[in-house]
Amino acid sequence: MYKPNTPQTAEEIQEEIRRVKLPRGEQTLGILEQRLGGSRCSVRCLDGKTRVCRIPGRLKRRLWVREGNVVLVEPWEYGGDEKGDIIFKYKPNQVNWLKSKGHMDQLDEFEEF
């Protein structure tokens, strides 16, 4: 049954934080700078590169992003320094967890953020 405005319990919040998706292999974290239209966005990645990233078709209707969101980027095999795919968007409590565990330490190096 639907219960509007039900506050989350500590267990539910802990469950959300426990399942944070971390970068694997070539994947990197990034912050969305600008939406360019046509499911494309400009993302400043933590490896120091700015990429034009797209949201793949399988995620197009499920993944809604805005400027300032922290996302997981998978660079393309060819042209990976300039282009990539956005494969995951982090929720605010997941971003706090990433910062506390030191996964976003490179964030401090960029004064533009």
Biopython code that builds the backbone (N, CA, C, O; Angstrom):
import numpy as np
from Bio.PDB.StructureBuilder import StructureBuilder

atoms = [
    (1, "MET", "N", (0.827, -1.165, 0.000)),
    (1, "MET", "CA", (0.000, 0.000, 0.000)),
    (1, "MET", "C", (0.886, 1.247, 0.000)),
    (1, "MET", "O", (1.947, 1.261, 0.624)),
    (2, "TYR", "N", (0.452, 2.274, -0.690)),
    (2, "TYR", "CA", (1.231, 3.503, -0.831)),
    (2, "TYR", "C", (1.110, 4.370, 0.411)),
    (2, "TYR", "O", (0.004, 4.667, 0.862)),
    (3, "LYS", "N", (2.239, 4.774, 0.959)),
    (3, "LYS", "CA", (2.267, 5.663, 2.116)),
    (3, "LYS", "C", (3.064, 6.900, 1.743)),
    (3, "LYS", "O", (4.293, 6.845, 1.687)),
    (4, "PRO", "N", (2.383, 8.026, 1.483)),
    (4, "PRO", "CA", (3.113, 9.237, 1.079)),
    (4, "PRO", "C", (3.939, 9.809, 2.222)),
    (4, "PRO", "O", (3.568, 9.725, 3.393)),
    (5, "ASN", "N", (5.058, 10.386, 1.845)),
    (5, "ASN", "CA", (5.955, 11.076, 2.787)),
    (5, "ASN", "C", (6.375, 10.202, 3.964)),
    (5, "ASN", "O", (6.439, 10.668, 5.102)),
    (6, "THR", "N", (6.657, 8.950, 3.684)),
    (6, "THR", "CA", (7.131, 8.054, 4.723)),
    (6, "THR", "C", (8.621, 8.290, 4.931)),
    (6, "THR", "O", (9.394, 8.144, 3.984)),
    (7, "PRO", "N", (9.050, 8.651, 6.136)),
    (7, "PRO", "CA", (10.487, 8.870, 6.349)),
    (7, "PRO", "C", (11.246, 7.550, 6.257)),
    (7, "PRO", "O", (10.744, 6.499, 6.657)),
    (8, "GLN", "N", (12.463, 7.626, 5.724)),
    (8, "GLN", "CA", (13.289, 6.433, 5.602)),
    (8, "GLN", "C", (13.889, 6.083, 6.956)),
    (8, "GLN", "O", (14.262, 6.956, 7.740)),
    (9, "THR", "N", (13.969, 4.798, 7.204)),
    (9, "THR", "CA", (14.616, 4.352, 8.430)),
    (9, "THR", "C", (16.119, 4.345, 8.223)),
    (9, "THR", "O", (16.595, 4.426, 7.091)),
    (10, "ALA", "N", (16.861, 4.248, 9.306)),
    (10, "ALA", "CA", (18.324, 4.230, 9.221)),
    (10, "ALA", "C", (18.808, 3.012, 8.445)),
    (10, "ALA", "O", (19.838, 3.072, 7.772)),
    (11, "GLU", "N", (18.071, 1.909, 8.535)),
    (11, "GLU", "CA", (18.461, 0.693, 7.800)),
    (11, "GLU", "C", (18.353, 0.903, 6.295)),
    (11, "GLU", "O", (19.216, 0.457, 5.540)),
    (12, "GLU", "N", (17.274, 1.594, 5.850)),
    (12, "GLU", "CA", (17.104, 1.835, 4.420)),
    (12, "GLU", "C", (18.196, 2.755, 3.892)),
    (12, "GLU", "O", (18.710, 2.542, 2.794)),
    (13, "ILE", "N", (18.560, 3.789, 4.674)),
    (13, "ILE", "CA", (19.623, 4.701, 4.249)),
    (13, "ILE", "C", (20.953, 3.959, 4.198)),
    (13, "ILE", "O", (21.729, 4.147, 3.260)),
    (14, "GLN", "N", (21.226, 3.123, 5.190)),
    (14, "GLN", "CA", (22.462, 2.351, 5.219)),
    (14, "GLN", "C", (22.521, 1.402, 4.035)),
    (14, "GLN", "O", (23.592, 1.192, 3.466)),
    (15, "GLU", "N", (21.380, 0.822, 3.655)),
    (15, "GLU", "CA", (21.314, -0.090, 2.520)),
    (15, "GLU", "C", (21.697, 0.644, 1.238)),
    (15, "GLU", "O", (22.422, 0.106, 0.402)),
    (16, "GLU", "N", (21.199, 1.895, 1.086)),
    (16, "GLU", "CA", (21.508, 2.675, -0.090)),
    (16, "GLU", "C", (23.000, 2.971, -0.173)),
    (16, "GLU", "O", (23.598, 2.868, -1.244)),
    (17, "ILE", "N", (23.598, 3.336, 0.949)),
    (17, "ILE", "CA", (25.011, 3.703, 0.959)),
    (17, "ILE", "C", (25.884, 2.468, 0.728)),
    (17, "ILE", "O", (26.952, 2.573, 0.125)),
    (18, "ARG", "N", (25.450, 1.324, 1.190)),
    (18, "ARG", "CA", (26.255, 0.116, 1.081)),
    (18, "ARG", "C", (26.468, -0.292, -0.381)),
    (18, "ARG", "O", (27.455, -0.955, -0.699)),
    (19, "ARG", "N", (25.563, 0.094, -1.257)),
    (19, "ARG", "CA", (25.621, -0.350, -2.642)),
    (19, "ARG", "C", (26.121, 0.739, -3.580)),
    (19, "ARG", "O", (25.563, 0.921, -4.662)),
    (20, "VAL", "N", (27.139, 1.451, -3.194)),
    (20, "VAL", "CA", (27.698, 2.503, -4.036)),
    (20, "VAL", "C", (28.532, 1.860, -5.123)),
    (20, "VAL", "O", (29.392, 1.023, -4.851)),
    (21, "LYS", "N", (28.269, 2.260, -6.360)),
    (21, "LYS", "CA", (28.983, 1.718, -7.508)),
    (21, "LYS", "C", (30.314, 2.462, -7.648)),
    (21, "LYS", "O", (30.329, 3.686, -7.779)),
    (22, "LEU", "N", (31.412, 1.739, -7.620)),
    (22, "LEU", "CA", (32.739, 2.349, -7.712)),
    (22, "LEU", "C", (33.295, 2.177, -9.125)),
    (22, "LEU", "O", (32.933, 1.229, -9.821)),
    (23, "PRO", "N", (34.180, 3.094, -9.556)),
    (23, "PRO", "CA", (34.765, 2.981, -10.893)),
    (23, "PRO", "C", (35.624, 1.729, -11.031)),
    (23, "PRO", "O", (36.396, 1.396, -10.132)),
    (24, "ARG", "N", (35.488, 1.042, -12.151)),
    (24, "ARG", "CA", (36.284, -0.149, -12.448)),
    (24, "ARG", "C", (37.011, 0.061, -13.767)),
    (24, "ARG", "O", (36.463, 0.651, -14.698)),
    (25, "GLY", "N", (38.220, -0.413, -13.842)),
    (25, "GLY", "CA", (38.975, -0.348, -15.093)),
    (25, "GLY", "C", (39.192, 1.077, -15.556)),
    (25, "GLY", "O", (39.795, 1.882, -14.847)),
    (26, "GLU", "N", (38.699, 1.391, -16.747)),
    (26, "GLU", "CA", (38.877, 2.717, -17.344)),
    (26, "GLU", "C", (37.849, 3.737, -16.851)),
    (26, "GLU", "O", (37.986, 4.926, -17.138)),
    (27, "GLN", "N", (36.844, 3.307, -16.130)),
    (27, "GLN", "CA", (35.785, 4.208, -15.681)),
    (27, "GLN", "C", (36.340, 5.258, -14.727)),
    (27, "GLN", "O", (37.317, 5.022, -14.018)),
    (28, "THR", "N", (35.693, 6.424, -14.727)),
    (28, "THR", "CA", (36.121, 7.514, -13.862)),
    (28, "THR", "C", (34.900, 8.288, -13.370)),
    (28, "THR", "O", (33.834, 8.240, -13.983)),
    (29, "LEU", "N", (35.067, 8.990, -12.271)),
    (29, "LEU", "CA", (34.011, 9.850, -11.753)),
    (29, "LEU", "C", (34.095, 11.199, -12.453)),
    (29, "LEU", "O", (35.165, 11.616, -12.895)),
    (30, "GLY", "N", (32.963, 11.872, -12.547)),
    (30, "GLY", "CA", (32.949, 13.185, -13.172)),
    (30, "GLY", "C", (31.800, 14.025, -12.663)),
    (30, "GLY", "O", (30.861, 13.510, -12.056)),
    (31, "ILE", "N", (31.878, 15.316, -12.913)),
    (31, "ILE", "CA", (30.818, 16.237, -12.536)),
    (31, "ILE", "C", (30.270, 16.866, -13.808)),
    (31, "ILE", "O", (31.013, 17.405, -14.628)),
    (32, "LEU", "N", (28.960, 16.786, -13.951)),
    (32, "LEU", "CA", (28.310, 17.292, -15.152)),
    (32, "LEU", "C", (28.381, 18.813, -15.164)),
    (32, "LEU", "O", (27.887, 19.468, -14.247)),
    (33, "GLU", "N", (28.992, 19.373, -16.200)),
    (33, "GLU", "CA", (29.148, 20.828, -16.296)),
    (33, "GLU", "C", (28.002, 21.473, -17.056)),
    (33, "GLU", "O", (27.473, 22.504, -16.640)),
    (34, "GLN", "N", (27.616, 20.855, -18.185)),
    (34, "GLN", "CA", (26.639, 21.501, -19.052)),
    (34, "GLN", "C", (25.896, 20.454, -19.858)),
    (34, "GLN", "O", (26.494, 19.489, -20.334)),
    (35, "ARG", "N", (24.595, 20.644, -20.013)),
    (35, "ARG", "CA", (23.812, 19.781, -20.890)),
    (35, "ARG", "C", (23.850, 20.382, -22.277)),
    (35, "ARG", "O", (23.628, 21.580, -22.449)),
    (36, "LEU", "N", (24.132, 19.554, -23.267)),
    (36, "LEU", "CA", (24.317, 20.046, -24.623)),
    (36, "LEU", "C", (23.133, 19.742, -25.536)),
    (36, "LEU", "O", (23.067, 20.259, -26.651)),
    (37, "GLY", "N", (22.201, 18.914, -25.081)),
    (37, "GLY", "CA", (21.050, 18.561, -25.911)),
    (37, "GLY", "C", (21.275, 17.245, -26.631)),
    (37, "GLY", "O", (22.416, 16.855, -26.881)),
    (38, "GLY", "N", (20.203, 16.568, -26.962)),
    (38, "GLY", "CA", (20.313, 15.303, -27.683)),
    (38, "GLY", "C", (20.989, 14.230, -26.853)),
    (38, "GLY", "O", (21.773, 13.447, -27.387)),
    (39, "SER", "N", (20.710, 14.174, -25.577)),
    (39, "SER", "CA", (21.274, 13.216, -24.614)),
    (39, "SER", "C", (22.792, 13.323, -24.483)),
    (39, "SER", "O", (23.450, 12.355, -24.103)),
    (40, "ARG", "N", (23.347, 14.484, -24.792)),
    (40, "ARG", "CA", (24.774, 14.711, -24.655)),
    (40, "ARG", "C", (25.034, 15.761, -23.577)),
    (40, "ARG", "O", (24.250, 16.691, -23.390)),
    (41, "CYS", "N", (26.160, 15.589, -22.869)),
    (41, "CYS", "CA", (26.518, 16.483, -21.779)),
    (41, "CYS", "C", (28.025, 16.699, -21.777)),
    (41, "CYS", "O", (28.786, 15.853, -22.248)),
    (42, "SER", "N", (28.441, 17.825, -21.248)),
    (42, "SER", "CA", (29.853, 18.090, -21.040)),
    (42, "SER", "C", (30.171, 17.737, -19.591)),
    (42, "SER", "O", (29.568, 18.276, -18.664)),
    (43, "VAL", "N", (31.132, 16.819, -19.406)),
    (43, "VAL", "CA", (31.451, 16.314, -18.070)),
    (43, "VAL", "C", (32.920, 16.550, -17.781)),
    (43, "VAL", "O", (33.782, 16.189, -18.581)),
    (44, "ARG", "N", (33.212, 17.171, -16.608)),
    (44, "ARG", "CA", (34.595, 17.351, -16.152)),
    (44, "ARG", "C", (34.944, 16.131, -15.310)),
    (44, "ARG", "O", (34.415, 15.952, -14.214)),
    (45, "CYS", "N", (35.835, 15.298, -15.827)),
    (45, "CYS", "CA", (36.187, 14.046, -15.153)),
    (45, "CYS", "C", (37.329, 14.278, -14.166)),
    (45, "CYS", "O", (38.095, 15.234, -14.292)),
    (46, "LEU", "N", (37.427, 13.387, -13.184)),
    (46, "LEU", "CA", (38.440, 13.542, -12.148)),
    (46, "LEU", "C", (39.833, 13.142, -12.615)),
    (46, "LEU", "O", (40.799, 13.300, -11.869)),
    (47, "ASP", "N", (39.954, 12.626, -13.842)),
    (47, "ASP", "CA", (41.284, 12.359, -14.387)),
    (47, "ASP", "C", (41.836, 13.584, -15.103)),
    (47, "ASP", "O", (42.881, 13.505, -15.750)),
    (48, "GLY", "N", (41.134, 14.731, -14.991)),
    (48, "GLY", "CA", (41.635, 15.986, -15.534)),
    (48, "GLY", "C", (41.158, 16.307, -16.928)),
    (48, "GLY", "O", (41.568, 17.330, -17.477)),
    (49, "LYS", "N", (40.318, 15.493, -17.529)),
    (49, "LYS", "CA", (39.856, 15.712, -18.900)),
    (49, "LYS", "C", (38.389, 16.113, -18.899)),
    (49, "LYS", "O", (37.618, 15.690, -18.038)),
    (50, "THR", "N", (38.017, 16.931, -19.872)),
    (50, "THR", "CA", (36.618, 17.278, -20.077)),
    (50, "THR", "C", (36.130, 16.495, -21.281)),
    (50, "THR", "O", (36.698, 16.596, -22.368)),
    (51, "ARG", "N", (35.082, 15.720, -21.088)),
    (51, "ARG", "CA", (34.569, 14.853, -22.153)),
    (51, "ARG", "C", (33.141, 15.248, -22.515)),
    (51, "ARG", "O", (32.372, 15.706, -21.670)),
    (52, "VAL", "N", (32.807, 15.059, -23.791)),
    (52, "VAL", "CA", (31.425, 15.152, -24.227)),
    (52, "VAL", "C", (30.865, 13.745, -24.090)),
    (52, "VAL", "O", (31.249, 12.834, -24.824)),
    (53, "CYS", "N", (29.951, 13.580, -23.140)),
    (53, "CYS", "CA", (29.423, 12.257, -22.835)),
    (53, "CYS", "C", (27.970, 12.172, -23.254)),
    (53, "CYS", "O", (27.245, 13.167, -23.239)),
    (54, "ARG", "N", (27.558, 10.986, -23.624)),
    (54, "ARG", "CA", (26.167, 10.765, -23.986)),
    (54, "ARG", "C", (25.554, 9.784, -23.008)),
    (54, "ARG", "O", (26.254, 9.022, -22.341)),
    (55, "ILE", "N", (24.235, 9.820, -22.937)),
    (55, "ILE", "CA", (23.503, 8.840, -22.149)),
    (55, "ILE", "C", (23.069, 7.763, -23.128)),
    (55, "ILE", "O", (22.324, 8.058, -24.062)),
    (56, "PRO", "N", (23.514, 6.510, -22.945)),
    (56, "PRO", "CA", (23.171, 5.451, -23.895)),
    (56, "PRO", "C", (21.658, 5.240, -23.986)),
    (56, "PRO", "O", (20.928, 5.569, -23.051)),
    (57, "GLY", "N", (21.197, 4.703, -25.085)),
    (57, "GLY", "CA", (19.769, 4.512, -25.330)),
    (57, "GLY", "C", (19.083, 3.668, -24.278)),
    (57, "GLY", "O", (17.921, 3.916, -23.955)),
    (58, "ARG", "N", (19.774, 2.670, -23.733)),
    (58, "ARG", "CA", (19.147, 1.805, -22.732)),
    (58, "ARG", "C", (18.875, 2.548, -21.432)),
    (58, "ARG", "O", (18.046, 2.106, -20.637)),
    (59, "LEU", "N", (19.568, 3.689, -21.195)),
    (59, "LEU", "CA", (19.390, 4.472, -19.972)),
    (59, "LEU", "C", (18.675, 5.801, -20.215)),
    (59, "LEU", "O", (18.403, 6.540, -19.268)),
    (60, "LYS", "N", (18.371, 6.107, -21.468)),
    (60, "LYS", "CA", (17.900, 7.446, -21.821)),
    (60, "LYS", "C", (16.657, 7.872, -21.046)),
    (60, "LYS", "O", (16.562, 9.028, -20.635)),
    (61, "ARG", "N", (15.712, 6.973, -20.840)),
    (61, "ARG", "CA", (14.480, 7.341, -20.149)),
    (61, "ARG", "C", (14.564, 7.136, -18.635)),
    (61, "ARG", "O", (13.705, 7.623, -17.901)),
    (62, "ARG", "N", (15.574, 6.431, -18.167)),
    (62, "ARG", "CA", (15.699, 6.147, -16.731)),
    (62, "ARG", "C", (16.679, 7.056, -16.021)),
    (62, "ARG", "O", (16.578, 7.232, -14.807)),
    (63, "LEU", "N", (17.626, 7.640, -16.743)),
    (63, "LEU", "CA", (18.702, 8.426, -16.126)),
    (63, "LEU", "C", (18.506, 9.906, -16.442)),
    (63, "LEU", "O", (18.748, 10.347, -17.565)),
    (64, "TRP", "N", (18.068, 10.662, -15.450)),
    (64, "TRP", "CA", (17.861, 12.092, -15.605)),
    (64, "TRP", "C", (18.964, 12.820, -14.854)),
    (64, "TRP", "O", (19.152, 12.616, -13.655)),
    (65, "VAL", "N", (19.693, 13.673, -15.569)),
    (65, "VAL", "CA", (20.835, 14.359, -14.962)),
    (65, "VAL", "C", (20.659, 15.868, -15.069)),
    (65, "VAL", "O", (19.962, 16.376, -15.947)),
    (66, "ARG", "N", (21.311, 16.561, -14.151)),
    (66, "ARG", "CA", (21.340, 18.022, -14.137)),
    (66, "ARG", "C", (22.772, 18.477, -13.929)),
    (66, "ARG", "O", (23.649, 17.688, -13.580)),
    (67, "GLU", "N", (22.992, 19.768, -14.150)),
    (67, "GLU", "CA", (24.326, 20.326, -13.937)),
    (67, "GLU", "C", (24.701, 20.193, -12.466)),
    (67, "GLU", "O", (23.892, 20.459, -11.578)),
    (68, "GLY", "N", (25.938, 19.778, -12.226)),
    (68, "GLY", "CA", (26.418, 19.612, -10.863)),
    (68, "GLY", "C", (26.290, 18.196, -10.329)),
    (68, "GLY", "O", (26.821, 17.898, -9.259)),
    (69, "ASN", "N", (25.590, 17.304, -11.055)),
    (69, "ASN", "CA", (25.477, 15.916, -10.619)),
    (69, "ASN", "C", (26.808, 15.199, -10.749)),
    (69, "ASN", "O", (27.570, 15.456, -11.681)),
    (70, "VAL", "N", (27.087, 14.298, -9.811)),
    (70, "VAL", "CA", (28.274, 13.451, -9.879)),
    (70, "VAL", "C", (27.858, 12.179, -10.613)),
    (70, "VAL", "O", (26.887, 11.524, -10.235)),
    (71, "VAL", "N", (28.600, 11.838, -11.665)),
    (71, "VAL", "CA", (28.251, 10.701, -12.512)),
    (71, "VAL", "C", (29.461, 9.795, -12.700)),
    (71, "VAL", "O", (30.602, 10.192, -12.462)),
    (72, "LEU", "N", (29.182, 8.570, -13.133)),
    (72, "LEU", "CA", (30.218, 7.607, -13.471)),
    (72, "LEU", "C", (30.336, 7.575, -14.988)),
    (72, "LEU", "O", (29.354, 7.325, -15.687)),
    (73, "VAL", "N", (31.540, 7.829, -15.497)),
    (73, "VAL", "CA", (31.770, 7.942, -16.935)),
    (73, "VAL", "C", (32.637, 6.784, -17.404)),
    (73, "VAL", "O", (33.636, 6.437, -16.773)),
    (74, "GLU", "N", (32.234, 6.194, -18.527)),
    (74, "GLU", "CA", (33.050, 5.161, -19.162)),
    (74, "GLU", "C", (33.563, 5.722, -20.489)),
    (74, "GLU", "O", (32.782, 5.877, -21.428)),
    (75, "PRO", "N", (34.869, 6.032, -20.586)),
    (75, "PRO", "CA", (35.411, 6.583, -21.838)),
    (75, "PRO", "C", (35.267, 5.586, -22.991)),
    (75, "PRO", "O", (35.298, 4.371, -22.797)),
    (76, "TRP", "N", (35.110, 6.135, -24.188)),
    (76, "TRP", "CA", (35.001, 5.281, -25.372)),
    (76, "TRP", "C", (36.346, 4.632, -25.650)),
    (76, "TRP", "O", (37.394, 5.136, -25.245)),
    (77, "GLU", "N", (36.298, 3.506, -26.346)),
    (77, "GLU", "CA", (37.523, 2.795, -26.682)),
    (77, "GLU", "C", (38.386, 3.616, -27.632)),
    (77, "GLU", "O", (39.607, 3.676, -27.483)),
    (78, "TYR", "N", (37.735, 4.253, -28.619)),
    (78, "TYR", "CA", (38.434, 5.152, -29.539)),
    (78, "TYR", "C", (37.954, 6.562, -29.256)),
    (78, "TYR", "O", (36.750, 6.800, -29.169)),
    (79, "GLY", "N", (38.868, 7.491, -29.111)),
    (79, "GLY", "CA", (38.503, 8.864, -28.777)),
    (79, "GLY", "C", (38.097, 9.015, -27.327)),
    (79, "GLY", "O", (37.308, 9.899, -26.994)),
    (80, "GLY", "N", (38.623, 8.166, -26.459)),
    (80, "GLY", "CA", (38.246, 8.163, -25.056)),
    (80, "GLY", "C", (38.671, 9.392, -24.279)),
    (80, "GLY", "O", (38.145, 9.651, -23.196)),
    (81, "ASP", "N", (39.627, 10.166, -24.819)),
    (81, "ASP", "CA", (40.040, 11.393, -24.128)),
    (81, "ASP", "C", (39.022, 12.517, -24.323)),
    (81, "ASP", "O", (38.977, 13.455, -23.527)),
    (82, "GLU", "N", (38.206, 12.429, -25.373)),
    (82, "GLU", "CA", (37.217, 13.475, -25.651)),
    (82, "GLU", "C", (35.785, 13.020, -25.479)),
    (82, "GLU", "O", (34.903, 13.857, -25.287)),
    (83, "LYS", "N", (35.512, 11.701, -25.542)),
    (83, "LYS", "CA", (34.133, 11.219, -25.532)),
    (83, "LYS", "C", (33.961, 10.063, -24.562)),
    (83, "LYS", "O", (34.911, 9.349, -24.242)),
    (84, "GLY", "N", (32.715, 9.894, -24.098)),
    (84, "GLY", "CA", (32.418, 8.795, -23.185)),
    (84, "GLY", "C", (30.920, 8.627, -22.994)),
    (84, "GLY", "O", (30.118, 9.365, -23.567)),
    (85, "ASP", "N", (30.557, 7.646, -22.181)),
    (85, "ASP", "CA", (29.166, 7.366, -21.855)),
    (85, "ASP", "C", (28.938, 7.593, -20.364)),
    (85, "ASP", "O", (29.786, 7.247, -19.542)),
    (86, "ILE", "N", (27.793, 8.175, -20.021)),
    (86, "ILE", "CA", (27.386, 8.301, -18.618)),
    (86, "ILE", "C", (26.626, 7.025, -18.283)),
    (86, "ILE", "O", (25.600, 6.731, -18.896)),
    (87, "ILE", "N", (27.128, 6.270, -17.314)),
    (87, "ILE", "CA", (26.491, 4.989, -17.016)),
    (87, "ILE", "C", (25.820, 4.941, -15.651)),
    (87, "ILE", "O", (25.098, 3.988, -15.357)),
    (88, "PHE", "N", (26.047, 5.964, -14.799)),
    (88, "PHE", "CA", (25.437, 5.945, -13.474)),
    (88, "PHE", "C", (25.440, 7.349, -12.894)),
    (88, "PHE", "O", (26.392, 8.105, -13.086)),
    (89, "LYS", "N", (24.359, 7.699, -12.175)),
    (89, "LYS", "CA", (24.300, 8.975, -11.468)),
    (89, "LYS", "C", (24.241, 8.683, -9.975)),
    (89, "LYS", "O", (23.447, 7.856, -9.528)),
    (90, "TYR", "N", (25.089, 9.370, -9.201)),
    (90, "TYR", "CA", (25.150, 9.162, -7.762)),
    (90, "TYR", "C", (24.138, 10.046, -7.041)),
    (90, "TYR", "O", (23.927, 11.198, -7.422)),
    (91, "LYS", "N", (23.517, 9.502, -6.004)),
    (91, "LYS", "CA", (22.608, 10.260, -5.150)),
    (91, "LYS", "C", (23.443, 11.048, -4.142)),
    (91, "LYS", "O", (24.608, 10.722, -3.914)),
    (92, "PRO", "N", (22.848, 12.096, -3.529)),
    (92, "PRO", "CA", (23.640, 12.938, -2.606)),
    (92, "PRO", "C", (24.278, 12.175, -1.447)),
    (92, "PRO", "O", (25.412, 12.474, -1.074)),
    (93, "ASN", "N", (23.583, 11.202, -0.870)),
    (93, "ASN", "CA", (24.204, 10.472, 0.241)),
    (93, "ASN", "C", (25.329, 9.568, -0.254)),
    (93, "ASN", "O", (26.265, 9.289, 0.494)),
    (94, "GLN", "N", (25.253, 9.105, -1.506)),
    (94, "GLN", "CA", (26.341, 8.318, -2.079)),
    (94, "GLN", "C", (27.552, 9.200, -2.350)),
    (94, "GLN", "O", (28.690, 8.755, -2.199)),
    (95, "VAL", "N", (27.316, 10.446, -2.748)),
    (95, "VAL", "CA", (28.421, 11.387, -2.981)),
    (95, "VAL", "C", (29.138, 11.668, -1.669)),
    (95, "VAL", "O", (30.367, 11.719, -1.631)),
    (96, "ASN", "N", (28.378, 11.851, -0.595)),
    (96, "ASN", "CA", (28.995, 12.078, 0.714)),
    (96, "ASN", "C", (29.835, 10.884, 1.138)),
    (96, "ASN", "O", (30.911, 11.052, 1.712)),
    (97, "TRP", "N", (29.354, 9.687, 0.861)),
    (97, "TRP", "CA", (30.105, 8.472, 1.190)),
    (97, "TRP", "C", (31.392, 8.404, 0.382)),
    (97, "TRP", "O", (32.443, 8.054, 0.921)),
    (98, "LEU", "N", (31.323, 8.740, -0.927)),
    (98, "LEU", "CA", (32.523, 8.733, -1.772)),
    (98, "LEU", "C", (33.553, 9.731, -1.254)),
    (98, "LEU", "O", (34.749, 9.437, -1.238)),
    (99, "LYS", "N", (33.096, 10.910, -0.832)),
    (99, "LYS", "CA", (34.018, 11.919, -0.309)),
    (99, "LYS", "C", (34.657, 11.457, 0.992)),
    (99, "LYS", "O", (35.851, 11.660, 1.210)),
    (100, "SER", "N", (33.857, 10.832, 1.858)),
    (100, "SER", "CA", (34.397, 10.407, 3.146)),
    (100, "SER", "C", (35.393, 9.256, 3.003)),
    (100, "SER", "O", (36.300, 9.119, 3.823)),
    (101, "LYS", "N", (35.231, 8.437, 1.980)),
    (101, "LYS", "CA", (36.137, 7.307, 1.763)),
    (101, "LYS", "C", (37.339, 7.678, 0.890)),
    (101, "LYS", "O", (38.208, 6.838, 0.657)),
    (102, "GLY", "N", (37.402, 8.934, 0.401)),
    (102, "GLY", "CA", (38.574, 9.392, -0.330)),
    (102, "GLY", "C", (38.559, 9.096, -1.814)),
    (102, "GLY", "O", (39.598, 9.210, -2.465)),
    (103, "HIS", "N", (37.422, 8.720, -2.372)),
    (103, "HIS", "CA", (37.363, 8.440, -3.805)),
    (103, "HIS", "C", (37.294, 9.711, -4.643)),
    (103, "HIS", "O", (37.512, 9.670, -5.853)),
    (104, "MET", "N", (36.992, 10.840, -4.003)),
    (104, "MET", "CA", (36.879, 12.098, -4.742)),
    (104, "MET", "C", (37.932, 13.097, -4.286)),
    (104, "MET", "O", (37.682, 14.302, -4.269)),
    (105, "ASP", "N", (39.111, 12.600, -3.915)),
    (105, "ASP", "CA", (40.180, 13.491, -3.457)),
    (105, "ASP", "C", (40.695, 14.388, -4.571)),
    (105, "ASP", "O", (41.152, 15.499, -4.304)),
    (106, "GLN", "N", (40.628, 13.923, -5.820)),
    (106, "GLN", "CA", (41.097, 14.744, -6.936)),
    (106, "GLN", "C", (40.209, 15.960, -7.133)),
    (106, "GLN", "O", (40.593, 16.904, -7.823)),
    (107, "LEU", "N", (39.024, 15.946, -6.531)),
    (107, "LEU", "CA", (38.083, 17.061, -6.641)),
    (107, "LEU", "C", (38.692, 18.347, -6.099)),
    (107, "LEU", "O", (38.423, 19.426, -6.626)),
    (108, "ASP", "N", (39.505, 18.247, -5.061)),
    (108, "ASP", "CA", (40.119, 19.414, -4.436)),
    (108, "ASP", "C", (41.170, 20.084, -5.333)),
    (108, "ASP", "O", (41.488, 21.259, -5.154)),
    (109, "GLU", "N", (41.702, 19.326, -6.298)),
    (109, "GLU", "CA", (42.736, 19.875, -7.174)),
    (109, "GLU", "C", (42.171, 20.880, -8.174)),
    (109, "GLU", "O", (42.894, 21.756, -8.649)),
    (110, "PHE", "N", (40.871, 20.759, -8.497)),
    (110, "PHE", "CA", (40.258, 21.634, -9.482)),
    (110, "PHE", "C", (39.510, 22.737, -8.768)),
    (110, "PHE", "O", (38.544, 22.478, -8.051)),
    (111, "GLU", "N", (39.959, 23.981, -8.964)),
    (111, "GLU", "CA", (39.280, 25.074, -8.292)),
    (111, "GLU", "C", (37.997, 25.471, -9.001)),
    (111, "GLU", "O", (37.217, 26.244, -8.447)),
    (112, "GLU", "N", (37.747, 24.969, -10.215)),
    (112, "GLU", "CA", (36.526, 25.305, -10.931)),
    (112, "GLU", "C", (35.303, 24.671, -10.274)),
    (112, "GLU", "O", (34.190, 25.167, -10.447)),
    (113, "PHE", "N", (35.486, 23.590, -9.527)),
    (113, "PHE", "CA", (34.334, 22.910, -8.925)),
    (113, "PHE", "C", (33.865, 23.751, -7.800)),
    (113, "PHE", "O", (32.899, 23.396, -7.125)),
]
sb = StructureBuilder()
sb.init_structure("model")
sb.init_model(0)
sb.init_chain("A")
sb.init_seg("    ")
for serial, (resi, resn, name, xyz) in enumerate(atoms, 1):
    if name == "N":
        sb.init_residue(resn, " ", resi, " ")
    sb.init_atom(name, np.array(xyz, "f"), 0.0, 1.0, " ", f" {name:<3s}", serial, name[0])
structure = sb.get_structure()
